[in-house]
Amino acid sequence: MNKRVVILWACLLIWTVSLMAQDVPAGVVEAFKKGNSQVLNGYLSDKVELILENRSNHVDRQTAAGKMAAFFSGNQVSGFTVNHQGKRDESSFIVGTLTTANGNFRVNCFFRKVANKYVIHQIRIDKTNE
């Protein structure tokens, strides 16, 4: 009985620490996996630097959502894998591979903390040579 209580507390502690350490919203990863710009829109900052295949634009949230919708409609998404993620102070990032019908793309997505919530302030998507 005592052993079960210790295991239960250990599991609870691990779960709490992992929940607190999550700085990249899971919804962002799911949005990329499904190619869903509407869900991604909920995580965008008011101003976003959007770099799509070497074309850089500083745009507002609505324009960024439209450009991402156009990108996803032109590149049918079949999957997204997070290759690396990190955090430093009030910012975090993910680097992943977006698998589409037109090939693979490298995605760099940078977040900053605004009002206790991480929002996207930069998305960079580049075609890979794989």
N, CA, C and O of each residue as an XYZ file, in Angstrom:
520
protein
N       0.826     -1.190      0.000
C       0.000      0.000      0.000
C       0.873      1.259      0.000
O       0.608      2.191     -0.759
N       1.890      1.293      0.826
C       2.786      2.439      0.934
C       3.526      2.684     -0.389
O       3.767      3.829     -0.771
N       3.874      1.614     -1.069
C       4.574      1.717     -2.338
C       3.676      2.374     -3.403
O       4.154      3.156     -4.224
N       2.397      2.055     -3.381
C       1.444      2.646     -4.323
C       1.318      4.162     -4.111
O       1.220      4.920     -5.076
N       1.321      4.584     -2.879
C       1.200      6.006     -2.573
C       2.429      6.755     -3.080
O       2.305      7.839     -3.650
N       3.594      6.191     -2.878
C       4.834      6.819     -3.353
C       4.821      6.910     -4.880
O       5.188      7.945     -5.436
N       4.411      5.860     -5.551
C       4.353      5.860     -7.016
C       3.331      6.884     -7.500
O       3.587      7.603     -8.466
N       2.196      6.956     -6.850
C       1.161      7.917     -7.215
C       1.676      9.353     -7.082
O       1.466     10.173     -7.976
N       2.343      9.655     -5.977
C       2.900     10.990     -5.777
C       3.982     11.314     -6.806
O       4.056     12.438     -7.302
N       4.812     10.334     -7.120
C       5.864     10.541     -8.122
C       5.250     10.842     -9.489
O       5.712     11.736    -10.197
N       4.214     10.096     -9.855
C       3.539     10.332    -11.133
C       2.884     11.716    -11.161
O       2.944     12.419    -12.169
N       2.274     12.089    -10.069
C       1.636     13.401     -9.978
C       2.671     14.521    -10.107
O       2.422     15.521    -10.779
N       3.803     14.358     -9.480
C       4.870     15.356     -9.555
C       5.407     15.473    -10.983
O       5.597     16.578    -11.493
N       5.645     14.344    -11.615
C       6.159     14.351    -12.990
C       5.149     15.003    -13.931
O       5.529     15.794    -14.794
N       3.882     14.683    -13.773
C       2.836     15.264    -14.606
C       2.769     16.772    -14.414
O       2.643     17.510    -15.391
N       2.852     17.243    -13.174
C       2.781     18.673    -12.882
C       3.968     19.411    -13.493
O       3.793     20.473    -14.090
N       5.155     18.868    -13.352
C       6.356     19.503    -13.905
C       6.275     19.555    -15.426
O       6.613     20.576    -16.024
N       5.835     18.477    -16.058
C       5.749     18.475    -17.514
C       4.684     19.441    -18.012
O       4.848     20.044    -19.072
N       3.609     19.595    -17.274
C       2.567     20.538    -17.646
C       3.073     21.971    -17.547
O       2.771     22.794    -18.411
N       3.821     22.269    -16.527
C       4.348     23.621    -16.337
C       5.459     23.934    -17.337
O       5.670     25.099    -17.674
N       6.164     22.926    -17.812
C       7.282     23.138    -18.732
C       6.818     23.297    -20.180
O       7.619     23.627    -21.054
N       5.547     23.066    -20.433
C       5.043     23.142    -21.793
C       4.883     24.598    -22.215
O       3.967     25.285    -21.764
N       5.770     25.059    -23.076
C       5.778     26.448    -23.496
C       5.286     26.623    -24.923
O       4.925     27.730    -25.321
N       5.268     25.557    -25.688
C       4.751     25.599    -27.040
C       3.338     25.038    -26.996
O       3.151     23.876    -26.635
N       2.347     25.835    -27.353
C       0.972     25.337    -27.306
C       0.780     24.117    -28.206
O       1.175     24.127    -29.372
N       0.174     23.079    -27.658
C      -0.049     21.847    -28.413
C      -0.938     22.098    -29.622
O      -0.829     21.398    -30.628
N      -1.815     23.088    -29.532
C      -2.695     23.405    -30.644
C      -1.956     23.852    -31.888
O      -2.429     23.637    -33.004
N      -0.795     24.474    -31.707
C       0.009     24.917    -32.848
C       0.516     23.700    -33.624
O       0.446     23.663    -34.853
N       1.020     22.719    -32.903
C       1.517     21.500    -33.545
C       0.377     20.799    -34.280
O       0.551     20.349    -35.412
N      -0.781     20.707    -33.643
C      -1.946     20.075    -34.273
C      -2.391     20.852    -35.509
O      -2.786     20.251    -36.508
N      -2.330     22.181    -35.452
C      -2.721     23.001    -36.601
C      -1.804     22.732    -37.799
O      -2.271     22.639    -38.934
N      -0.499     22.609    -37.539
C       0.433     22.288    -38.622
C       0.203     20.872    -39.127
O       0.278     20.635    -40.333
N      -0.077     19.925    -38.235
C      -0.319     18.540    -38.657
C      -1.510     18.435    -39.591
O      -1.517     17.606    -40.501
N      -2.518     19.269    -39.372
C      -3.743     19.208    -40.168
C      -3.784     20.275    -41.259
O      -4.698     20.282    -42.084
N      -2.806     21.170    -41.270
C      -2.817     22.259    -42.237
C      -4.008     23.178    -42.021
O      -4.660     23.602    -42.974
N      -4.285     23.481    -40.753
C      -5.469     24.246    -40.380
C      -5.080     25.672    -39.988
O      -4.608     25.911    -38.877
N      -5.280     26.605    -40.900
C      -4.907     27.997    -40.639
C      -5.849     28.667    -39.647
O      -5.447     29.605    -38.959
N      -7.098     28.205    -39.560
C      -8.043     28.802    -38.612
C      -7.615     28.544    -37.179
O      -7.686     29.445    -36.343
N      -7.171     27.327    -36.879
C      -6.684     27.015    -35.535
C      -5.389     27.770    -35.273
O      -5.187     28.304    -34.182
N      -4.517     27.814    -36.266
C      -3.244     28.524    -36.125
C      -3.480     30.003    -35.849
O      -2.714     30.623    -35.110
N      -4.520     30.572    -36.428
C      -4.852     31.981    -36.239
C      -5.047     32.331    -34.763
O      -4.720     33.443    -34.346
N      -5.566     31.412    -33.980
C      -5.783     31.655    -32.557
C      -4.502     31.818    -31.760
O      -4.543     32.280    -30.620
N      -3.376     31.452    -32.331
C      -2.088     31.536    -31.642
C      -1.191     32.641    -32.196
O      -0.074     32.832    -31.714
N      -1.667     33.363    -33.198
C      -0.847     34.403    -33.809
C      -0.840     35.668    -32.969
O      -1.837     36.017    -32.337
N       0.295     36.347    -32.971
C       0.426     37.653    -32.335
C      -0.279     38.689    -33.205
O      -0.677     38.387    -34.331
N      -0.435     39.895    -32.696
C      -1.066     40.963    -33.476
C      -0.249     41.286    -34.729
O      -0.814     41.583    -35.782
N       1.072     41.228    -34.614
C       1.982     41.433    -35.746
C       2.850     40.191    -35.881
O       3.391     39.689    -34.896
N       2.979     39.702    -37.106
C       3.710     38.459    -37.361
C       4.685     38.681    -38.503
O       4.347     39.292    -39.516
N       5.907     38.173    -38.324
C       6.849     38.138    -39.444
C       6.652     36.786    -40.112
O       6.892     35.743    -39.504
N       6.220     36.810    -41.347
C       5.905     35.594    -42.088
C       6.888     35.466    -43.237
O       6.940     36.326    -44.116
N       7.667     34.393    -43.232
C       8.667     34.161    -44.272
C       8.286     32.852    -44.963
O       8.530     31.765    -44.438
N       7.693     32.973    -46.132
C       7.266     31.801    -46.898
C       8.137     31.684    -48.134
O       8.078     32.522    -49.034
N       8.948     30.634    -48.167
C       9.834     30.348    -49.292
C      10.624     31.595    -49.717
O      10.585     32.009    -50.875
N      11.336     32.176    -48.756
C      12.243     33.317    -48.942
C      11.550     34.646    -49.232
O      12.205     35.597    -49.658
N      10.255     34.728    -49.012
C       9.543     36.006    -49.146
C       9.121     36.445    -47.753
O       8.290     35.800    -47.113
N       9.694     37.537    -47.292
C       9.459     38.012    -45.937
C       8.423     39.132    -45.921
O       8.477     40.062    -46.726
N       7.480     39.022    -44.987
C       6.457     40.044    -44.812
C       6.199     40.255    -43.330
O       6.119     39.291    -42.568
N       6.070     41.498    -42.922
C       5.604     41.829    -41.579
C       4.138     42.186    -41.746
O       3.801     43.207    -42.345
N       3.262     41.333    -41.209
C       1.829     41.481    -41.459
C       1.039     41.407    -40.157
O       1.556     40.990    -39.121
N      -0.217     41.817    -40.231
C      -1.088     41.672    -39.072
C      -1.638     40.250    -39.013
O      -1.438     39.457    -39.933
N      -2.324     39.942    -37.934
C      -2.821     38.587    -37.688
C      -3.711     38.101    -38.832
O      -3.555     36.972    -39.298
N      -4.623     38.922    -39.278
C      -5.580     38.524    -40.301
C      -4.890     38.214    -41.633
O      -5.225     37.229    -42.292
N      -3.936     39.046    -42.024
C      -3.191     38.819    -43.258
C      -2.347     37.561    -43.154
O      -2.263     36.789    -44.110
N      -1.720     37.346    -42.001
C      -0.915     36.139    -41.796
C      -1.785     34.897    -41.908
O      -1.382     33.911    -42.525
N      -2.975     34.935    -41.318
C      -3.891     33.783    -41.394
C      -4.288     33.517    -42.839
O      -4.377     32.361    -43.252
N      -4.530     34.578    -43.615
C      -4.876     34.414    -45.026
C      -3.745     33.820    -45.839
O      -3.964     32.952    -46.683
N      -2.527     34.293    -45.581
C      -1.368     33.763    -46.302
C      -1.098     32.303    -45.930
O      -0.720     31.503    -46.786
N      -1.292     31.959    -44.656
C      -1.113     30.565    -44.247
C      -2.208     29.676    -44.856
O      -1.938     28.538    -45.239
N      -3.432     30.189    -44.945
C      -4.523     29.434    -45.585
C      -4.188     29.167    -47.051
O      -4.413     28.066    -47.553
N      -3.651     30.178    -47.735
C      -3.256     30.014    -49.137
C      -2.119     29.000    -49.262
O      -2.112     28.178    -50.178
N      -1.160     29.064    -48.339
C      -0.049     28.112    -48.368
C      -0.564     26.685    -48.170
O      -0.192     25.776    -48.912
N      -1.422     26.497    -47.167
C      -1.948     25.156    -46.890
C      -2.824     24.646    -48.032
O      -2.818     23.448    -48.318
N      -3.574     25.525    -48.688
C      -4.421     25.062    -49.794
C      -3.579     24.688    -51.015
O      -3.964     23.813    -51.791
N      -2.440     25.342    -51.186
C      -1.549     25.009    -52.297
C      -0.611     23.852    -52.018
O       0.026     23.327    -52.932
N      -0.525     23.456    -50.768
C       0.360     22.358    -50.347
C      -0.420     21.459    -49.389
O      -0.410     21.675    -48.177
N      -1.087     20.460    -49.934
C      -1.911     19.559    -49.127
C      -1.060     18.871    -48.056
O      -0.174     18.078    -48.377
N      -1.329     19.176    -46.795
C      -0.525     18.679    -45.679
C      -0.897     17.230    -45.347
O      -2.073     16.875    -45.261
N       0.135     16.410    -45.165
C      -0.101     15.020    -44.748
C       0.535     14.721    -43.392
O       0.331     13.637    -42.844
N       1.301     15.665    -42.845
C       1.881     15.432    -41.521
C       2.835     16.533    -41.107
O       3.289     17.338    -41.920
N       3.124     16.540    -39.810
C       4.076     17.495    -39.250
C       4.778     16.822    -38.084
O       4.139     16.227    -37.216
N       6.089     16.923    -38.075
C       6.900     16.337    -37.010
C       7.753     17.420    -36.382
O       8.449     18.154    -37.084
N       7.701     17.525    -35.048
C       8.565     18.464    -34.339
C       9.938     17.822    -34.199
O      10.076     16.759    -33.594
N      10.952     18.472    -34.760
C      12.317     17.958    -34.694
C      13.075     18.500    -33.486
O      13.946     17.830    -32.931
N      12.731     19.720    -33.089
C      13.449     20.355    -31.992
C      12.573     21.454    -31.410
O      11.813     22.101    -32.131
N      12.680     21.658    -30.124
C      11.997     22.784    -29.493
C      12.832     23.268    -28.330
O      13.627     22.520    -27.760
N      12.642     24.522    -27.989
C      13.424     25.085    -26.901
C      12.749     26.296    -26.304
O      11.753     26.807    -26.818
N      13.327     26.739    -25.196
C      12.775     27.866    -24.465
C      13.915     28.656    -23.848
O      14.924     28.098    -23.416
N      13.729     29.969    -23.819
C      14.675     30.831    -23.128
C      13.912     32.059    -22.655
O      13.299     32.770    -23.451
N      13.957     32.292    -21.378
C      13.274     33.418    -20.759
C      11.796     33.453    -21.162
O      11.040     32.537    -20.837
N      11.395     34.497    -21.860
C       9.991     34.691    -22.232
C       9.712     34.319    -23.685
O       8.741     34.798    -24.272
N      10.556     33.468    -24.268
C      10.348     33.062    -25.651
C      10.605     31.564    -25.802
O      11.279     30.945    -24.978
N      10.058     31.005    -26.861
C      10.279     29.604    -27.177
C      10.180     29.417    -28.684
O       9.806     30.339    -29.409
N      10.516     28.221    -29.148
C      10.490     27.962    -30.585
C      10.289     26.479    -30.844
O      10.526     25.638    -29.977
N       9.846     26.181    -32.057
C       9.839     24.810    -32.548
C      10.434     24.812    -33.949
O      10.289     25.775    -34.702
N      11.098     23.729    -34.278
C      11.596     23.482    -35.622
C      11.022     22.134    -36.015
O      11.170     21.151    -35.290
N      10.372     22.093    -37.159
C       9.741     20.842    -37.561
C       9.768     20.642    -39.059
O      10.200     21.507    -39.822
N       9.290     19.465    -39.459
C       9.186     19.111    -40.864
C       7.719     18.961    -41.218
O       7.002     18.155    -40.625
N       7.282     19.746    -42.191
C       5.914     19.697    -42.688
C       5.920     18.852    -43.950
O       6.588     19.188    -44.928
N       5.179     17.763    -43.928
C       5.099     16.870    -45.073
C       3.857     17.222    -45.884
O       2.744     17.238    -45.358
N       4.062     17.506    -47.183
C       2.939     17.879    -48.049
C       2.986     17.069    -49.341
O       3.938     16.334    -49.601
N       1.944     17.221    -50.132
C       1.894     16.559    -51.435
C       2.967     17.106    -52.378
O       3.356     16.431    -53.332
N       3.445     18.319    -52.117
C       4.468     18.949    -52.956
C       5.871     18.820    -52.389
O       6.786     19.501    -52.853
N       6.060     17.968    -51.401
C       7.370     17.772    -50.800
C       7.392     18.218    -49.350
O       6.366     18.582    -48.776
N       8.579     18.181    -48.775
C       8.748     18.542    -47.368
C       9.206     19.990    -47.222
O       9.923     20.537    -48.060
N       8.752     20.587    -46.108
C       9.126     21.952    -45.784
C       9.660     21.992    -44.362
O       9.157     21.297    -43.479
N      10.681     22.809    -44.149
C      11.196     23.052    -42.803
C      10.417     24.225    -42.222
O      10.303     25.279    -42.847
N       9.884     24.032    -41.019
C       9.097     25.073    -40.357
C       9.829     25.520    -39.104
O      10.167     24.701    -38.250
N      10.075     26.821    -38.992
C      10.596     27.433    -37.775
C       9.493     28.347    -37.260
O       9.025     29.232    -37.976
N       9.092     28.133    -36.045
C       8.005     28.905    -35.462
C       8.486     29.461    -34.126
O       8.861     28.707    -33.228
N       8.471     30.791    -34.004
C       8.993     31.442    -32.807
C       7.856     32.085    -32.018
O       6.970     32.726    -32.582
N       7.904     31.900    -30.714
C       6.862     32.375    -29.810
C       7.449     33.383    -28.830
O       8.644     33.362    -28.537
N       6.592     34.260    -28.332
C       6.955     35.105    -27.206
C       5.760     35.129    -26.257
O       4.612     34.926    -26.652
N       6.074     35.380    -25.010
C       5.045     35.369    -23.978
C       4.387     36.741    -23.880
O       5.056     37.753    -23.670
N       3.075     36.756    -24.035
C       2.284     37.977    -23.925
C       1.100     37.664    -23.015
O       0.279     36.803    -23.331
N       1.015     38.358    -21.900
C      -0.086     38.168    -20.940
C      -0.228     36.699    -20.529
O      -1.321     36.135    -20.569
N       0.896     36.091    -20.134
C       0.945     34.701    -19.663
C       0.503     33.686    -20.709
O       0.049     32.596    -20.360
N       0.629     34.030    -21.978
C       0.258     33.127    -23.066
C       1.323     33.247    -24.147
O       1.750     34.352    -24.480
N       1.753     32.114    -24.697
C       2.726     32.144    -25.779
C       2.011     32.346    -27.106
O       1.083     31.610    -27.441
N       2.456     33.360    -27.866
C       1.882     33.657    -29.174
C       2.993     33.628    -30.227
O       4.163     33.857    -29.922
N       2.609     33.345    -31.452
C       3.563     33.255    -32.561
C       3.896     34.657    -33.053
O       3.002     35.436    -33.383
N       5.188     34.972    -33.100
C       5.590     36.257    -33.669
C       6.389     36.085    -34.956
O       6.625     37.060    -35.669
N       6.813     34.841    -35.266
C       7.483     34.597    -36.539
C       7.256     33.161    -36.989
O       7.363     32.220    -36.204
N       6.939     33.018    -38.271
C       6.846     31.699    -38.905
C       7.727     31.750    -40.149
O       7.611     32.656    -40.975
N       8.600     30.772    -40.266
C       9.451     30.662    -41.457
C       9.239     29.261    -42.029
O       9.374     28.261    -41.324
N       8.903     29.208    -43.322
C       8.678     27.929    -43.983
C       9.524     27.903    -45.250
O       9.361     28.746    -46.132
N      10.438     26.922    -45.336
C      11.336     26.782    -46.471
C      11.250     25.360    -47.030
O      11.155     24.394    -46.274
N      11.285     25.245    -48.332
C      11.295     23.938    -48.989
C      12.622     23.241    -48.677
O      13.681     23.867    -48.721
N      12.558     21.946    -48.364
C      13.780     21.186    -48.114
C      14.176     20.434    -49.379
O      13.386     20.306    -50.314
N      15.398     19.945    -49.393
C      15.921     19.227    -50.550
C      15.797     17.720    -50.409
O      16.472     16.976    -51.121
N      14.968     17.268    -49.526
C      14.848     15.822    -49.286
C      14.015     15.158    -50.352
O      13.810     13.945    -50.308
